[in-house]
C-alpha cells in the first residue's frame, strides 16, 4: 500500500507516551497509524477535527476498554504532526491536554524550517 500521508513526531511528547504503553496499546496505535497513512478518507472513528480549535485533530485509539487520544495537525496537507497524547479517564476530552496541544502546534509552526 502506498502512503498518502506521512506522520512525524514533534519533540518527544508522543514517543515518551508510546514507550510507556503496554504492547496491546502499541499494536493498536501502529494499526491506526497505518490506516491514517494509507486510506484516502480516514474515518472519523480514527481521526477527528476538534471544534473550537485552530486546525487541531485527535487520533482516536481504543484498546480493550481504554481510550487514548493523540493530538495532531496537518502541515502541507499530507504531513501529520503528532504532539501530546493521554489516556482518557472520562467522557470529555481534557481541556488542559487540548491547551497543551494547541501550544505545541503554535510552537511547531513558529519554529519550523
Helices and strands as residue ranges (DSSP letters): E 6-9, H 13-19, H 23-38, E 47-49, E 57-63, E 66-75, E 79-88, H 95-111
